[in-house]
Amino acid sequence: MKFAVVRFPGSNCDADAFAAAEAAGAAATYVWHRSTDLEGADVVVLPGGFSYGDYLRAGAIARFSPVLRAVAAHAAAGRPVLGICNGFQVLCEAGLLPGALVRNAGLAFVCRQVAVRVETDATPFTARYRPGQVLRMPVAHGEGRYVADEATLDRLEREDRVVFRYAGDNPNGAMRDIAGITNEGRNVVGLMPHPERAVEAALGSDDGAAVFAMAAVAAGV
Amino acid sequence: MSARAREGDPPLTPELVRRHGLTADELERIRGILGRDPTYVELGIFSALWSEHCAYKHSRPVLKSFPTDGPQVLQGPGENAGVLRLGHGWAVVFKMESHNHPSAVEPYQGAATGVGGILRDIFTMGARPVALLDSLRFGPLERERPRYLMRGVVRGIGDYGNCVGVPTVGGDVAFDDAYEGNPLVNAMCVGLVREDELIRARAAGPGNPVMVVGSRTGRDGIHGASFASAELSAQSESRRPQVQVGDPFTEKLLIEASLELIGSGHIVAIQDMGAAGLTSSAAEMAARGGVGVDLDARAVPVRETEMTPYEVLLSESQERMLVVARRGREREVEAICRTWELTATAIGRVTDDGVFRVRWGDEVVAEIPGRDLVERAPVYAPAARESPAIARLRERALPAGAGPGQDLGAALERLLDLPTIASKRWVYEQYDTSVQTSTVMGPGGDAAVLRVRGTPLGLAVTSGGSGRYVWLDPYEGGKAAVAEAARNIAVTGARPLGITDCLNFGNPEKPEVFYQFREACRGIADACRALGTPVTGGNVSFYNESPAGAVYPTPMIGMVGVLPDVSRRVGAAFRAPGDVIVCLGRVRGELGGSQYLSLVTGEVFGRPPRVDLEAARALVDCLVEGAERGLLASAHDVSEGGLAVALAECGMLAPEPLGFDADLGAVAGAPPDALPAAAVLFGEDQGVAVVSVAPAAAAELAAVAGRHGVPLAAIGTVGRPGGAARLAVGGERVERPVAALRRGYENGLPRRLDGGAGMSLAQGA
């Protein structure tokens, strides 16, 4: 069982995702954004941070990195891909997930612990959670407000593809309180909260640990 | 060949010398060193390196009185940052620095580049930055300009720190009229390094190549160091071009590239090109190593056309490092930098003649004996005299009974709403506090605590200082700043290890200001000796004056401490209903200079709280032992707003606010000598902490306190979630639902800064 943690210039949650994967009992390796070799990894993580400084628009430049071709192929093969925060933004920019993440409604960066409800257990990353289970995880972003047109939002809900929703405290004004979604194949998941920062009680919550453990199970390794 | 003037250089006139911030005497000293007139480029170099910012010419003799030794000290003052031993092979690297003047004219970039600069001071020692703190001072938020400055500064700090992925975990923010014309923006960075991987910024090895890594050089920030060494004036706005522009994305790449370069063994020294840019970084690295350098300024990659050697040498373009590589390893250095999408360019060599020589292609444009440049900067011993007006304010009697007829409950509510006391959530929620997943106690309490991965250790960090106290009594105020930092560290259970300081004062050429500086430093030195916390470095920021006058003399203290077992850390918030609330330390009801006094009188006066250093040390020891033994459910320092505010905070900070019942009669003393109720509730005694303990542990805590000679009084019990905060002193009673207190406390900043009820509470911890 192996995780590939992609590093873009400006990624800054790469080490945290790496540590979370290892804590879940998996092997982990870093893949530099110029590489197209995922080194046989079972699961790909696009970590948080500010790839290319978020210049132009969050994730807008990273999507052109060579590694994204390999990530798209990995996703097309039905294998698990997780985008956290900036990684979620990159997945949307790359068209692997629908919709977009725009500036928070409050126009300011927001970092705090929030409650996030698991809406579906039918993804590799939520397989061992119960639908309806409320997790405590931090958010830390300036552009985390999920938006999409009404038809897309309706479709996401109809197809059970809203994976996480903010429960009570919507920190960024996301439409329909959406915190995370999945693709049609259900193997690509993006979310704004940081499960990798909620993997030990000492950090305030260990509710996110199963996100990484689950991926191992679902990858069939 | 000797340095010669270039065509187009302005002639050396008294006016030119004055514009460079140099005096006629200083010009004579320069002539003495060179044996001739300086060239224009040399004049610029001397101007930068002999500015107050770089040369400490008014402060050096005073700073020499600081204690700098201790068994924990691995590196004291004189390097990019101080270094203290933590244990388990780890060391903490930390420093604090001001960016006041840039932030006054361009708050967003001024604050952002302040963060960038202090980060570079840490990772150039080989340490990975793990935490940022910021101590900020603004004018009253009732006025538009302080609001504008605060919004810009907080956004600038956030955008930079968030992007580089270093959590901003603490600091403090206070507001006073005295800071309206000249805000204070002091940034502190803390890093971790294995003891055996420390590197120092000393050039060595004649023949070794000198390389520039990172951003290209532009015309931004030329003479920033000199700008920082003059008072702000109506013309300061026009100096906005001297404020540099930050690029945190490049900084993040620089962090990774620098740490890889240091680990690679291909380099011997690395230094930030900070204030005074290439000039100071090269001259300081050479002087520390006792060598010379020979640089070709024309080889420096630039981003603007037609730049002159003068501009290249003095530019303060951000995100640049100067590296001394090992001879023959240029390719390897370039390759590592290229991985991180940075360029590395050789611009010269280390020499053995001790001369700071700069060429522009074939011409020599500067040639200065390196040691003289750095070490023969003039030193001044300015006149010092206390301002009689301030002395009179200090001696002015407090109102009898500390203001009779006050509604003490209403006073508590108003204090909790004061921006200086109110919750700083509006600020710290704009900062990423949890990246790197080591923040085990974030902002909102006393000190923040980080875990040190791979060890059982915890690292406690704090920064702050009360300008009011120092203004009223510089010596006592200086002591108080250190003592409060030590209490902030100790209430978490950590042992204070050492400090960095950022000394913000007015114009030292004014005797009243220099008196404040000298006396405050004497207080800091005495307190550091008593508490065993040596000074490892820091920064002096003079000339914090605007047409409205000088800021409060504000020595900011950044302190670090260590917890042998991070699982024994103690938070500020009450934990469990029924726990016993205990007051540790002697309460004297000191209202001089307090927030309460200025609330009820509209003025700042009186004797500020005194610090008994022996008692301060005993309290620290008692708190540390209490935590070690696992006795403390919570511990919180008493500071602005006194015991009443501290107790209210203990209740409000709990994930679900907890009520409490406290009778302060025991600490007030017996009639007829009993202290007035307002003095007990709101006195800002420097040497008191409020702790809570499980009833079964109360006797053991009393024994620990007794052994350390710390006065202890059980004053009440923790109540139920959502209950009432009840305070009693003598015949006075205050009772408020703790949820109502928390609403006011949380709304203090949003209602002023967002112009509405902008309360946004986290759902729990």
Interface residues (C-beta under 8 A of the other chain):
Chain A: P9 G10 N12 C13 A15 D16 A19 W32 G48 G49 F50 Y52 G53 D54 Y55 G106 A108 F109 V110 C111 R112 Q113 V114 A115 R136 P138 A140 G142 G168 D169 H194 E196 R197 V199 E200 A202 L203 G204
Chain B: R155 G158 D159 N162 C163 V164 G165 D247 P248 F249 T250 K252 L253 T339 W340 E341 Y428 E429 Q430 Y431 D432 T433 S434 V435 Q436 T437 T439 V440 R451 V566 S567 S760 A762 Q763 G764 A765
